[in-house]
């Protein structure tokens, strides 16, 4: 029997909800944790056939991260996981049989993602980490990222999407926005 919650005392005395499992595993997502919280849990061994039916375990804790990463730009490389393989732009890309990559014709807008030569990701002007996505635009421009499998950004108490960008001061003023499920936000 697994007791789980944000109140350490309630978990210790077993007054929070519990889940009974027969396996030694319990997927965390079934407990619906939220980001940026500390959780407490206790596992009681239960045996209805024994004289003592339940043996309470100790209370343990863990903390969830303060945020979720939507797209980890640190994961892109200059081989089989190039940034423009995930983010579509006007040009697309050619076949890369060694990586199992099939050519893409691009999206036909004025956007260009990534550099022509390696390193394909930006390594000088970054917000945090070691790389970012370089993008140039001309007129109506769009770059799109599709996630497979699809991501659910409503789980875990997520309330905000934060996007960091840096523009070139020589560019004309324009409007930037993000679309989620084809809706401008």
Contact map, one row per residue, 1 for C-alpha under 8 A:
11100000000000000111100000000000000000000011110000000000000000000000000000000000000000000000000000000000000000000000000000000000000000000000000000000000000000000000000000000000000000000
11110000000000000111100000000000000000001111000000000000000000000000000000000000000000000000000000000000000000000000000000000000000000000000000000000000000000000000000000000000000000000
11111000001001011110000000000000000000001110000000000000000000000000000000000000000000000000000000000000000000000000000000000000000000000000000000000000000000000000000000000000000000000
01111100001000011100000000000010000000111100000000000000000000000000000000000000000000000000000000000000000000000000000000000000000000000000000000000000000000000000000000000000000000000
00111111011000011000000000000000000000111000000000000000000000000000000000000000000000000000000000000000000000000000000000000000000000000000000000000000000000000000000000000000000000000
00011111000000000000000000000000000011110000000000000000000000000000000000000000000000000000000000000000000000000000000000000000000000000000000000000000000000000000000000000000000000000
00001111111000000000000000000000000000110000000000000000000000000000000000000000000000000000000000000000000000000000000000000000000000000000000000000000000000000000000000000000000000000
00001111111100000000000000000000000000110000000000000000001000000000000000000000000000000000000000000000000000000000000000000000000000000000000000000000000000000000000000000000000000000
00000011111110000000000000000000000000000000000000000000000000000000000000000000000000000000000000000000000000000000000000000000000000000000000000000000000000000000000000000000000000000
00001011111111110000000000000000000000000000000000000000000000000000000000000000000000000000000000000000000000000000000000000000000000000000000000000000000000000000000000000000000000000
00111011111111110000000000000000000000011100000000000000001000000000000000000000000000000000000000000000000000000000000000000000000000000000000000000000000000000000000000000000000000000
00000001111111000000000000000000000000000100000000000000011000000000000000000000000000000000000000000000000000000000000000000000000000000000000000000000000000000000000000000000000000000
00000000111111100000000000000000000000000000000000000000000000000000000000000000000000000000000000000000000000000000000000000000000000000000000000000000000000000000000000000000000000000
00100000011111111100000000000000000000000000000000000000000000000000000000000000000000000000000000000000000000000000000000000000000000000000000000000000000000000000000000000000000000000
00000000011011111000000000000000000000000000000000000000000000000000000000000000000000000000000000000000000000000000000000000000000000000000000000000000000000000000000000000000000000000
00111000011001111100000000000000000000000000000000000000000000000000000000000000000000000000000000000000000000000000000000000000000000000000000000000000000000000000000000000000000000000
00111000000001111110000000000000000000000000000000000000000000000000000000000000000000000000000000000000000000000000000000000000000000000000000000000000000000000000000000000000000000000
11110000000001011111000000000000000000000000000000000000000000000000000000000000000000000000000000000000000000000000000000000000000000000000000000000000000000000000000000000000000000000
11100000000000001111100000000000000000000000000000000000000000000000000000000000000000000000000000000000000000000000000000000000000000000000000000000000000000000000000000000000000000000
11000000000000000111110000000000000000000000000000000000000000000000000000000000000000000000000000000000000000000000000000000000000000000000000000000000000000000000000000000000000000000
11000000000000000011111111000000000000000000000000000000000000000000000000000000000000000000000000000000000000000000000000000000000000000000000000000000000000000000000000000000000000000
00000000000000000001111100000000000000000000000000000000000000000000000000000000000000000000000000000000000000000000000000000000000000000000000000000000000000000000000000000000000000000
00000000000000000000111111000000000000000000000000000000000000000000000000000000000000000000000000000000000000000000000000000000000000000000000000000000000000000000000000000000000000000
00000000000000000000111111000000000000000000000000000000000000000000000000000000000000000000000000000000000000000000000000000000000000000000000000000000000000000000000000000000000000000
00000000000000000000101111100000000000000000000000000000000000000000000000000000000000000000000000000000000000000000000000000000000000000000000000000000000000000000000000000000000000000
00000000000000000000101111110100000000000000000000000000000000000000000000000000000000000000000000000000000000000000000000000000000000000000000000000000000000000000000000000000000000000
00000000000000000000000011111110000000000000000000000000000000000000000000000000000000000000000000000000000000000000000000000000000000000000000000000000000000000000000000000000000000000
00000000000000000000000001111111100000000000000000000000000000000000000000000000000000000000000000000000000000000000000000000000000000000000000000000000000000000000000000000000000000000
00000000000000000000000000111111100000000000000000000000000000000000000000000000000000000000000000000000000000000000000000000000000000000000000000000000000000000000000000000000000000000
00000000000000000000000001111111000000000000000000000000000000000000000000000000000000000000000000000000000000000000000000000000000000000000000000000000000000000000000000000000000000000
00010000000000000000000000111111100000000000000000000000000000000000000000000000000000000000000000000000000000000000000000000000000000000000000000000000000000000000000000000000000000000
00000000000000000000000000011111110000000000000000000000000000000000000000000000000000000000000000000000000000000000000000000000000000000000000000000000001100000000000000000000000000000
00000000000000000000000000011011111000000000000000000000000000010000000000000000000000000000000000000000000000000000000000000000000000000000000000000000000100000000000000000000000000000
00000000000000000000000000000001111110000000000000000000000000010000000000000000000000000000000000000000000000000000000000000000000000000000000000000000001111000000000000000000000000000
00000000000000000000000000000000111110000000000000000000000000011111000000000000000000000000000000000000000000000000000000000000000000000000000000000000000111000000000000000000000000000
00000000000000000000000000000000011111000000000000000000000000111110000000000000000000000000000000000000000000000000000000000000000000000000000000000000000000000000000000000000000000000
00000100000000000000000000000000011111100000000000000000000000111100000000000000000000000000000000000000000000000000000000000000000000000000000000000000000000000000000000000000000000000
00000100000000000000000000000000000111110000000000000000000011110000000000000000000000000000000000000000000000000000000000000000000000000000000000000000000000000000000000000000000000000
00011111000000000000000000000000000011111000000000000000000011110000000000000000000000000000000000000000000000000000000000000000000000000000000000000000000000000000000000000000000000000
00011111001000000000000000000000000001111100000000000000001111000000000000000000000000000000000000000000000000000000000000000000000000000000000000000000000000000000000000000000000000000
01111000001000000000000000000000000000111110000000000000001110000000000000000000000000000000000000000000000000000000000000000000000000000000000000000000000000000000000000000000000000000
01110000001100000000000000000000000000011111000000000001111100000000000000000000000000000000000000000000000000000000000000000000000000000000000000000000000000000000000000000000000000000
11100000000000000000000000000000000000001111100000000001111000000000000000000000000000000000000000000000000000000000000000000000000000000000000000000000000000000000000000000000000000000
11000000000000000000000000000000000000000111110000000111100000000000000000000000000000000000000000000000000000000000000000000000000000000000000000000000000000000000000000000000000000000
10000000000000000000000000000000000000000011111000000111100000000000000000000000000000000000000000000000000000000000000000000000000000000000000000000000000000000000000000000000000000000
10000000000000000000000000000000000000000001111100001110000000000000000000000000000000000000000000000000000000000000000000000000000000000000000000000000000000000000000000000000000000000
00000000000000000000000000000000000000000000111111011100000000000000000000000000000000000000000000000000000000000000000000000000000000000000000000000000000000000000000000000000000000000
00000000000000000000000000000000000000000000011111101100000000000000000000000000000000000000000000000000000000000000000000000000000000000000000000000000000000000000000000000000000000000
00000000000000000000000000000000000000000000001111101000000000000000000000000000000000000000000000000000000000000000000000000000000000000000000000000000000000000000000000000000000000000
00000000000000000000000000000000000000000000001111111000000000000000000000000000000000000000000000000000000000000000000000000000000000000000000000000000000000000000000000000000000000000
00000000000000000000000000000000000000000000000111111000000000000000000000000000000000000000000000000000000000000000000000000000000000000000000000000000000000000000000000000000000000000
00000000000000000000000000000000000000000000001001111110000000000000000000000000000000000000000000000000000000000000000000000000000000000000000000000000000000000000000000000000000000000
00000000000000000000000000000000000000000000011111111110000000000000000000000000000000000000000000000000000000000000000000000000000000000000000000000000000000000000000000000000000000000
00000000000000000000000000000000000000000001111100011111000000000000000000000000000000000000000000000000000000000000000000000000000000000000000000000000000000000000000000000000000000000
00000000000000000000000000000000000000000001110000011111100000000000000000000000000000000000000000000000000000000000000000000000000000000000000000000000000000000000000000000000000000000
00000000000000000000000000000000000000000111100000000111110000000000000000000000000000000000000000000000000000000000000000000000000000000000000000000000000000000000000000000000000000000
00000000000000000000000000000000000000000111100000000011111000000000000000000000000000000000000000000000000000000000000000000000000000000000000000000000000000000000000000000000000000000
00000000000100000000000000000000000000000110000000000001111100000000000000000000000000000000000000000000000000000000000000000000000000000000000000000000000000000000000000000000000000000
00000001001100000000000000000000000000011110000000000000111110000000000000000000000000000000000000000000000000000000000000000000000000000000000000000000000000000000000000000000000000000
00000000000000000000000000000000000000011100000000000000011111000000000000000000000000000000000000000000000000000000000000000000000000000000000000000000000000000000000000000000000000000
00000000000000000000000000000000000001111000000000000000001111100000000000000000000000000000000000000000000000000000000000000000000000000000000000000000000000000000000000000000000000000
00000000000000000000000000000000000001110000000000000000000111110000000000000000000000000000000000000000000000000000000000000000000000000000000000000000000000000000000000000000000000000
00000000000000000000000000000000000111100000000000000000000011111000000000000000000000000000000000000000000000000000000000000000000000000000000000000000000000000000000000000000000000000
00000000000000000000000000000000111111100000000000000000000001111100000000000000000000000000000000000000000000000000000000000000000000000000000000000000000000000000000000000000000000000
00000000000000000000000000000000001110000000000000000000000000111111000000000000000000000000000000000000000000000000000000000000000000000000000000000000000000000000000000000000000000000
00000000000000000000000000000000001110000000000000000000000000011111000000000000000000000000000000000000000000000000000000000000000000000000000000000000000000000000000000000000000000000
00000000000000000000000000000000001100000000000000000000000000001111100000000000000000000000000000000000000000000000000000000000000000000000000000000000000001000000000000000000000000000
00000000000000000000000000000000001000000000000000000000000000001111110000000000000000000000000000000000000000000000000000000000000000000000000000000000000000000000000000000000000000000
00000000000000000000000000000000000000000000000000000000000000000011111100000000000000000000000000000000000000000000000000000000000000000000000000000000000000000000000000000000000000000
00000000000000000000000000000000000000000000000000000000000000000001111100000000000000000000000000000000000000000000000000000000000000000000000000000000000000000000000000000000000000000
00000000000000000000000000000000000000000000000000000000000000000000111110000000000000000000000000000000000000000000000000000000000000000000000000000000000000000000000000000000000000000
00000000000000000000000000000000000000000000000000000000000000000000111111110000000000000000000000000000000000000000000000000000000000000000000000000000000000000000000000000000000000000
00000000000000000000000000000000000000000000000000000000000000000000001111110000001000000000000000000000000000000000000000000000001110000000000000000000000000000000000000000000000000000
00000000000000000000000000000000000000000000000000000000000000000000000111111000000000000000000000000000000000000000000000000000111100000000000000000000000000000000000000000000000000000
00000000000000000000000000000000000000000000000000000000000000000000000111111000100000000000000000000000000000000000000000000000000000000000000000000000000000000000000000000000000000000
00000000000000000000000000000000000000000000000000000000000000000000000111111100111000000000000000000000000000000000000010000000000000000000000000000000000000000000000000000000000000000
00000000000000000000000000000000000000000000000000000000000000000000000001111111111000000000000000000000000000000000001110000000000000000000000000000000000000000000000000000000000000000
00000000000000000000000000000000000000000000000000000000000000000000000000011111110000000000000000000000000000000000011100000000000000000000000000000000000000000000000000000000000000000
00000000000000000000000000000000000000000000000000000000000000000000000000001111110000000000000000100000000000000000000000000000000000000000000000000000000000000000000000000000000000000
00000000000000000000000000000000000000000000000000000000000000000000000000001111110000000000000000101000000000000000000000000000000000000000000000000000000000000000000000000000000000000
00000000000000000000000000000000000000000000000000000000000000000000000000111111111011000000000000000000000000000000000000000000000000000000000000000000000000000000000000000000000000000
00000000000000000000000000000000000000000000000000000000000000000000000000011111111111000000000000000000000000000000000110000000000000000000000000000000000000000000000000000000000000000
00000000000000000000000000000000000000000000000000000000000000000000000010011000111111100000000000000000000000001100000110000000000010000000000000000000000000000000000000000000000000000
00000000000000000000000000000000000000000000000000000000000000000000000000000000011111111001100000000000000000001100000000000000000000000000000000000000000000000000000000000000000000000
00000000000000000000000000000000000000000000000000000000000000000000000000000000111111110001100000000000000000000000000000000000000000000000000000000000000000000000000000000000000000000
00000000000000000000000000000000000000000000000000000000000000000000000000000000111111110000000000000000000000000000000000000000000000000000000011000000000000000000000000000000000000000
00000000000000000000000000000000000000000000000000000000000000000000000000000000001111111000000000000000000000001000000000000000000000000000001111000000000000000000000000000000000000000
00000000000000000000000000000000000000000000000000000000000000000000000000000000000111111101000000000000011000001000000000000000000000000000001110000000000000000000000000000000000000000
00000000000000000000000000000000000000000000000000000000000000000000000000000000000100111111000000000000011111111000000000000000000000000000011100000000000000000000000000000000000000000
00000000000000000000000000000000000000000000000000000000000000000000000000000000000000011111000000000000111111110000000000000000000000000000000000000000000000000000000000000000000000000
00000000000000000000000000000000000000000000000000000000000000000000000000000000000000001111100000000000111100010000000000000000000000000000000000000000000000000000000000000000000000000
00000000000000000000000000000000000000000000000000000000000000000000000000000000000110011111110000000011111000000000000000000000000000000000000000000000000000000000000000000000000000000
00000000000000000000000000000000000000000000000000000000000000000000000000000000000110000011111000000011110000000000000000000000000000000000000000000000000000000000000000000000000000000
00000000000000000000000000000000000000000000000000000000000000000000000000000000000000000001111100000111000000000000000000000000000000000000000000000000000000000000000000000000000000000
00000000000000000000000000000000000000000000000000000000000000000000000000000000000000000000111110001111000000000000000000000000000000000000000000000000000000000000000000000000000000000
00000000000000000000000000000000000000000000000000000000000000000000000000000000000000000000011111111110000000000000000000000000000000000000000000000000000000000000000000000000000000000
00000000000000000000000000000000000000000000000000000000000000000000000000000000000000000000001111111100000000000000000000000000000000000000000000000000000000000000000000000000000000000
00000000000000000000000000000000000000000000000000000000000000000000000000000000000000000000000111111000000000000000000000000000000000000000000000000000000000000000000000000000000000000
00000000000000000000000000000000000000000000000000000000000000000000000000000011000000000000000111111000000000000000000000000000000000000000000000000000000000000000000000000000000000000
00000000000000000000000000000000000000000000000000000000000000000000000000000000000000000000000111111100000000000000000000000000000000000000000000000000000000000000000000000000000000000
00000000000000000000000000000000000000000000000000000000000000000000000000000001000000000000001111111110000000000000000000000000000000000000000000000000000000000000000000000000000000000
00000000000000000000000000000000000000000000000000000000000000000000000000000000000000000000011110011111000000000000000000000000000000000000000000000000000000000000000000000000000000000
00000000000000000000000000000000000000000000000000000000000000000000000000000000000000000001111100001111100000000000000000000000000000000000000000000000000000000000000000000000000000000
00000000000000000000000000000000000000000000000000000000000000000000000000000000000000000001111000000111110000000000000000000000000000000000000000000000000000000000000000000000000000000
00000000000000000000000000000000000000000000000000000000000000000000000000000000000000000111100000000011111000000000000000000000000000000000000000000000000000000000000000000000000000000
00000000000000000000000000000000000000000000000000000000000000000000000000000000000000011111100000000001111100000000000000000000000000000000000000000000000000000000000000000000000000000
00000000000000000000000000000000000000000000000000000000000000000000000000000000000000011111000000000000111110000000000000000000000000000000011000000000000000000000000000000000000000000
00000000000000000000000000000000000000000000000000000000000000000000000000000000000000001110000000000000011111000000000000000000000000000000000000000000000000000000000000000000000000000
00000000000000000000000000000000000000000000000000000000000000000000000000000000000000001100000000000000001111100000000000000000000000000001110000000000000000000000000000000000000000000
00000000000000000000000000000000000000000000000000000000000000000000000000000000000000001100000000000000000111110000000000000000000000011111110000000000000000000000000000000000000000000
00000000000000000000000000000000000000000000000000000000000000000000000000000000000000001100000000000000000011111000000000000000000000111101111000000000000000000000000000000000000000000
00000000000000000000000000000000000000000000000000000000000000000000000000000000000000001110000000000000000001111100000000000000000000111000001000000000000000000000000000000000000000000
00000000000000000000000000000000000000000000000000000000000000000000000000000000001100111000000000000000000000111110000000000000000011110000001000000000000000000000000000000000000000000
00000000000000000000000000000000000000000000000000000000000000000000000000000000001100000000000000000000000000011111000111000000000011100000000000000000000000000000000000000000000000000
00000000000000000000000000000000000000000000000000000000000000000000000000000000000000000000000000000000000000001111111111000000000001000000000000000000000000000000000000000000000000000
00000000000000000000000000000000000000000000000000000000000000000000000000000000000000000000000000000000000000000111110100000000000000000000000000000000000000000000000000000000000000000
00000000000000000000000000000000000000000000000000000000000000000000000000000000000000000000000000000000000000000011111100000000000000000000000000000000000000000000000000000000000000000
00000000000000000000000000000000000000000000000000000000000000000000000000000100000000000000000000000000000000000011111110000000000000000000000000000000000000000000000000000000000000000
00000000000000000000000000000000000000000000000000000000000000000000000000001100000000000000000000000000000000000010111111100000000000000000000000000000000000000000000000000000000000000
00000000000000000000000000000000000000000000000000000000000000000000000000001100011000000000000000000000000000000111111111000000000000000000000000000000000000000000000000000000000000000
00000000000000000000000000000000000000000000000000000000000000000000000000011000011000000000000000000000000000000110011111100000001111000000000000000000000000000000000000000000000000000
00000000000000000000000000000000000000000000000000000000000000000000000000000000000000000000000000000000000000000110001111111100001111000000000000000000000000000000000000000000000000000
00000000000000000000000000000000000000000000000000000000000000000000000000000000000000000000000000000000000000000000001011111100011100000000000000000000000000000000000000000000000000000
00000000000000000000000000000000000000000000000000000000000000000000000000000000000000000000000000000000000000000000000001111100011000000000000000000000000000000000000000000000000000000
00000000000000000000000000000000000000000000000000000000000000000000000000000000000000000000000000000000000000000000000001111110001100000000000000000000000000000000000000000000000000000
00000000000000000000000000000000000000000000000000000000000000000000000000000000000000000000000000000000000000000000000001111111111100000000000000000000000000000000000000000000000000000
00000000000000000000000000000000000000000000000000000000000000000000000000000000000000000000000000000000000000000000000000001111100100000000000000000000000000000001000000000000000000000
00000000000000000000000000000000000000000000000000000000000000000000000000000000000000000000000000000000000000000000000000000111111000000000000000000000000000000000000000000000000000000
00000000000000000000000000000000000000000000000000000000000000000000000001000000000000000000000000000000000000000000000000000111111000000000000000000000000000000000000000000000000000000
00000000000000000000000000000000000000000000000000000000000000000000000001000000000000000000000000000000000000000000000000110101111100000000000000000000000000000000000000000000000000000
00000000000000000000000000000000000000000000000000000000000000000000000011000000000000000000000000000000000000000000000011111101111110000000000000000000000000000000000000000000000000000
00000000000000000000000000000000000000000000000000000000000000000000000011000000000000000000000000000000000000000000000011101110011111000000000000000000000000000000000000000000000000000
00000000000000000000000000000000000000000000000000000000000000000000000010000000001000000000000000000000000000001100000011000000001111100000000000000000000000000000000000000000000000000
00000000000000000000000000000000000000000000000000000000000000000000000000000000000000000000000000000000000000001110000011000000000111110000000000000000000000000000000000000000000000000
00000000000000000000000000000000000000000000000000000000000000000000000000000000000000000000000000000000000000111100000000000000000011111000000000000000000000000000000000000000000000000
00000000000000000000000000000000000000000000000000000000000000000000000000000000000000000000000000000000000001111000000000000000000001111100000000000000000000000000000000000000000000000
00000000000000000000000000000000000000000000000000000000000000000000000000000000000000000000000000000000000001110000000000000000000000111111110000000000000000000000000000000000000000000
00000000000000000000000000000000000000000000000000000000000000000000000000000000000000000000000000000000000001100000000000000000000000011111100000000000000000000000000000000000000000000
00000000000000000000000000000000000000000000000000000000000000000000000000000000000000000000000000000000000001000000000000000000000000001111100000000000000000000000000000000000000000000
00000000000000000000000000000000000000000000000000000000000000000000000000000000000000000000000000000000000011100000000000000000000000001111110000000000000000000000000000000000000000000
00000000000000000000000000000000000000000000000000000000000000000000000000000000000000000000000000000000000011100000000000000000000000001111111000000000000000000000000000000000000000000
00000000000000000000000000000000000000000000000000000000000000000000000000000000000000001000000000000000001011100000000000000000000000001001111100000000000000000000000000000000000000000
00000000000000000000000000000000000000000000000000000000000000000000000000000000000000111000000000000000001000111000000000000000000000000000111110000000000000000000000000000000000000000
00000000000000000000000000000000000000000000000000000000000000000000000000000000000000111000000000000000000000000000000000000000000000000000011111000000000000000000000000000000000000000
00000000000000000000000000000000000000000000000000000000000000000000000000000000000001110000000000000000000000000000000000000000000000000000001111100000000000000000000000000000000000000
00000000000000000000000000000000000000000000000000000000000000000000000000000000000001100000000000000000000000000000000000000000000000000000000111110100000000000000000000000000000000000
00000000000000000000000000000000000000000000000000000000000000000000000000000000000000000000000000000000000000000000000000000000000000000000000011111110000000000000000000000000000000000
00000000000000000000000000000000000000000000000000000000000000000000000000000000000000000000000000000000000000000000000000000000000000000000000001111110000000000000000000000000000000000
00000000000000000000000000000000000000000000000000000000000000000000000000000000000000000000000000000000000000000000000000000000000000000000000000111110000000000000000000000000000000000
00000000000000000000000000000000000000000000000000000000000000000000000000000000000000000000000000000000000000000000000000000000000000000000000001111111000000000000000000000000000000000
00000000000000000000000000000000000000000000000000000000000000000000000000000000000000000000000000000000000000000000000000000000000000000000000000111111100000000000000000000000000000000
00000000000000000000000000000000000000000000000000000000000000000000000000000000000000000000000000000000000000000000000000000000000000000000000000000111111000000000000000000000000000000
00000000000000000000000000000000000000000000000000000000000000000000000000000000000000000000000000000000000000000000000000000000000000000000000000000011111001000000000000000000000000000
00000000000000000000000000000000000000000000000000000000000000000000000000000000000000000000000000000000000000000000000000000000000000000000000000000001111111100000000000000000000000000
00000000000000000000000000000001010000000000000000000000000000000000000000000000000000000000000000000000000000000000000000000000000000000000000000000001111111000000000000000000000000000
00000000000000000000000000000001111000000000000000000000000000000000000000000000000000000000000000000000000000000000000000000000000000000000000000000000011111000000000000000000000000000
00000000000000000000000000000000011000000000000000000000000000000000000000000000000000000000000000000000000000000000000000000000000000000000000000000000011111100000000000000000000000000
00000000000000000000000000000000011000000000000000000000000000000010000000000000000000000000000000000000000000000000000000000000000000000000000000000000111111110000000000000000000000000
00000000000000000000000000000000000000000000000000000000000000000000000000000000000000000000000000000000000000000000000000000000000000000000000000000000010011111000000000000000000000000
00000000000000000000000000000000000000000000000000000000000000000000000000000000000000000000000000000000000000000000000000000000000000000000000000000000000001111100000000000000000000000
00000000000000000000000000000000000000000000000000000000000000000000000000000000000000000000000000000000000000000000000000000000000000000000000000000000000000111110000000000000000000000
00000000000000000000000000000000000000000000000000000000000000000000000000000000000000000000000000000000000000000000000000000000000000000000000000000000000000011111000000000000000000000
00000000000000000000000000000000000000000000000000000000000000000000000000000000000000000000000000000000000000000000000000000000000000000000000000000000000000001111100000000000000000000
00000000000000000000000000000000000000000000000000000000000000000000000000000000000000000000000000000000000000000000000000000010000000000000000000000000000000000111110000000000000000000
00000000000000000000000000000000000000000000000000000000000000000000000000000000000000000000000000000000000000000000000000000000000000000000000000000000000000000011111000000000000000000
00000000000000000000000000000000000000000000000000000000000000000000000000000000000000000000000000000000000000000000000000000000000000000000000000000000000000000001111100000000000000000
00000000000000000000000000000000000000000000000000000000000000000000000000000000000000000000000000000000000000000000000000000000000000000000000000000000000000000000111110100000000000000
00000000000000000000000000000000000000000000000000000000000000000000000000000000000000000000000000000000000000000000000000000000000000000000000000000000000000000000011111100000000000000
00000000000000000000000000000000000000000000000000000000000000000000000000000000000000000000000000000000000000000000000000000000000000000000000000000000000000000000001111110000000000000
00000000000000000000000000000000000000000000000000000000000000000000000000000000000000000000000000000000000000000000000000000000000000000000000000000000000000000000000111110000000000000
00000000000000000000000000000000000000000000000000000000000000000000000000000000000000000000000000000000000000000000000000000000000000000000000000000000000000000000001111111000000000000
00000000000000000000000000000000000000000000000000000000000000000000000000000000000000000000000000000000000000000000000000000000000000000000000000000000000000000000000011111100000000000
00000000000000000000000000000000000000000000000000000000000000000000000000000000000000000000000000000000000000000000000000000000000000000000000000000000000000000000000000111110000000000
00000000000000000000000000000000000000000000000000000000000000000000000000000000000000000000000000000000000000000000000000000000000000000000000000000000000000000000000000011111000000000
00000000000000000000000000000000000000000000000000000000000000000000000000000000000000000000000000000000000000000000000000000000000000000000000000000000000000000000000000001111100000000
00000000000000000000000000000000000000000000000000000000000000000000000000000000000000000000000000000000000000000000000000000000000000000000000000000000000000000000000000000111110000000
00000000000000000000000000000000000000000000000000000000000000000000000000000000000000000000000000000000000000000000000000000000000000000000000000000000000000000000000000000011111000011
00000000000000000000000000000000000000000000000000000000000000000000000000000000000000000000000000000000000000000000000000000000000000000000000000000000000000000000000000000001111100011
00000000000000000000000000000000000000000000000000000000000000000000000000000000000000000000000000000000000000000000000000000000000000000000000000000000000000000000000000000000111111111
00000000000000000000000000000000000000000000000000000000000000000000000000000000000000000000000000000000000000000000000000000000000000000000000000000000000000000000000000000000011111111
00000000000000000000000000000000000000000000000000000000000000000000000000000000000000000000000000000000000000000000000000000000000000000000000000000000000000000000000000000000001111100
00000000000000000000000000000000000000000000000000000000000000000000000000000000000000000000000000000000000000000000000000000000000000000000000000000000000000000000000000000000001111110
00000000000000000000000000000000000000000000000000000000000000000000000000000000000000000000000000000000000000000000000000000000000000000000000000000000000000000000000000000000001111111
00000000000000000000000000000000000000000000000000000000000000000000000000000000000000000000000000000000000000000000000000000000000000000000000000000000000000000000000000000000111101111
00000000000000000000000000000000000000000000000000000000000000000000000000000000000000000000000000000000000000000000000000000000000000000000000000000000000000000000000000000000111100111
